[in-house]
Amino acid sequence: MSDDINRDMSLIEFERRVLEEARDERNPLLERIKFLGILGRNLDEFVMVRGRTWMASPSGKRLTRKTHALLRDGYRVLRRHLLPALAKAGIAVVDYGELNAAERADVDERFVDSILPLITPLVCQATPVADAPGLGLNVAVELDRGRLAMVRIPDQLSSLVPVATRREGAREVFVWLHQVVAANLHRVFPGTRIQSAHAFRIMRDADIVLESAAADELPQRTIAAVRQRETNPVLMMVVERAAPARLIDRLAQVLSVQPEAIVRTRDVLDLKRLWDFTQLPRADLRYPPLVPHTSARIGSCMFTSIRNGDILLHHPFESFRPVIDLLRQAAADPAVEAISATLYRTDRGNSPVIEALIDAARRGKRVRAVVELKARFDERWNAEWARALTAAGAQVIHAPAGLKVHAKMLVIERREGNRVRRYAHLSTGNYSSFTTMVYTDLALMTCDESITADVADLFEFMAGATHAPAMRTVIAAPFALRGGFRTLVEREIAWAQRGEAAHIVLKMNALVDAAAIDLLQRASHAGVQVDLIVRGVSVLRPGVPGVSDRIRVRSIVGRFLEHSRIWYFRNGGAEDTFIGSADLMPRNFDRRIEIVVPLKDRAVAHRVRYEILDSYLSDTLSARELLPSGRYRRLAPRPGEPGVSSQSLLLDLASDLADTPSRRIEQLAEAR
């Protein structure tokens, strides 16, 4: 087994790929800015979730330097490339100091009317340090008599303040919200002399402790625990380079920030708030609008459609609407007796999935919802949904057998004549209408008896059954996923040892599990071709002679976040294809409830293998190849050949409703 790539270094490499998309002029301008917003969100989460671990590791100093450098690079790309490009497109984002007197008067009036009422200053001598909020953006203010204050930039407001002006070449002019706040601090602290004011951000450790409690008390306990996150240690502070050393030292002391955790930059912005730019009415600076289609196979009655054959949904190219329709029809159908669903993440605010489950419960159906209260950063929302479902009469289940529930599945029990038929929806993605528009995911809708029986048994286990479910068709963690994966890989090794062509294709978000990597390296050594499509972290080092020379690893970073998980095994020509919720990580194998389901319908399986997987393996525009060094190389089409973007190809294929799946496969082969 070769030396693995450092997990956190691999994650930093992924963030560099995201930053490359922000630099790439082939992407529409506002989409490039969105990629920078994604980088900001990812870096915040990286520090909050992994920071405590990597800072204490032997490579901690190196990882800290790389993280700080990546953040500074993001700010430089914005200032040097994206803002000038916006200005050329007629959207000027200027500093407050560049405004003329009339423009300042307009902006200051907006501050008094709309911003000042939302500001509550925090004076550090009078308020516990724990009250300093994490994330977001703040202004540190030095007041008279040596006092230090903090002003939170209102999260609910856009980071861009419009300026009423007529500037040559600019259709719209904006100024940064935090600069407007800093320029109007005399209104926040009337009668007080302000010595200096500088923007800063902090990131706190994301860990929370959920103490055991009765099921009906857990949602409230979860909400209280989430509030405690704001008292966790500060792992990083980003502060303006122009801030005087005395202010930076004071902030570090008040917030207990170690010197090596301080990042000084020319600009301090909450990069994820750059998503505010997407609200600008400039369709010419975005990708063409996404219009998800619905297969002609899906009729007005979802139950009839599923009985007519398994249905594959490929989001965001295909609509999430059939899932909502299935739930709404189940809620209203007198023949439906029970609905069971897992909820890991769902919509924040209005959720059509939750609304349908509540409606079903109020109509007297047996509704069982497994709500995961440890879905990081969604804990509070899930706790609120749990309370709403309980109030409607649903049975709400939390943390069965102490396991985190990451499987995304739904089963409906419907009386049809003298029997009860089960209908299942099994997905790689969450029950969120928002994420199905921005993540690529796959879902199977089926009434196959062996699959739906396995899913029903798994729900019984989560509801309190004392025995582990004996799965017939579905492979589930933590019971059989590790053994099932090993069996499938070893079967492919056996084919190679008999001299048969052997091929494994796996698509996932992350590859970290040491035992899985060892299996794949054994397969490579035995002669199996292994193609891995790994969006983010991959610690496997490909291309090592005698160890992983038949393993290729590629990453796709494009318009949509790659989130689907697929397993393919050639199996001597009797191909097996699976979709599921699990990545190849120890937590997915051993500490979570996950499912991987076989695609038994031949047309569905062929579509996943020869349309979806082949499009990713053919990509020469959005794909990067992992090198043995741990770095990634961007692929390019051969001279004279057109480039292939997998996501664009899948968009085109999905939009042509008249073509049969076989014709789409032919088109893909021609494109290759």
Beta strands, then each sheet from edge to edge (+ up, - down):
strand 1: 91-94
strand 2: 122-123
strand 3: 138-143
strand 4: 148-152
strand 5: 160-162
strand 6: 172-176
strand 7: 194-204
strand 8: 234-240
strand 9: 262-265
strand 10: 311-315
strand 11: 336-343
strand 12: 366-371
strand 13: 395-397
strand 14: 404-405
strand 15: 408-416
strand 16: 419-427
strand 17: 439-446
strand 18: 475-477
strand 19: 503-508
strand 20: 529-534
strand 21: 551-556
strand 22: 561-562
strand 23: 565-569
strand 24: 576-580
strand 25: 592-598
strand 26: 623-626
strand 27: 632-634
sheet 1: 1+ 6+ 5-
sheet 2: 2+ 4- 3+ 7- 8+ 9+
sheet 3: 10+ 17- 16+ 15- 11+ 12+ 13+
sheet 4: 10+ 17- 22-
sheet 5: 14+ 25+ 18-
sheet 6: 14+ 25+ 24- 23+ 19- 20- 21- 26+ 27-
end
